[in-house]
């Protein structure tokens, strides 16, 4: 059986590009949250609590900001964890599959079995399509 290394290389490059795109899509929200969190901390540290009315209003607004910031952070973490990404199998595993397939083919031929006409044309494509 001929091993189509060009297909494997193309599939590997595609998966790396896909992973990079998924990671890059989360970079902007993380940066925005960093800026907003830093601004919130700076406001809390520099605020003077002299006027009671302003102090109560500031505490309420800061509490709402903290809750929305925390909610955004949780949703962002959830989006990062929930992204689906399937790693390609290691080449050692592929070699193992090829060896197991060769043994199976030898067994089928030795017992007088027959294979479909199209079997063996591109076995690695069938194998990688489900990944």
PyMOL commands that set and color helices and strands:
alter all, ss='L'
color gray80, all
select helices_A, chain A and resi 5-25+27-46+52-82+91-110+123-129
alter helices_A, ss='H'
color red, helices_A
deselect
rebuild
show_as cartoon
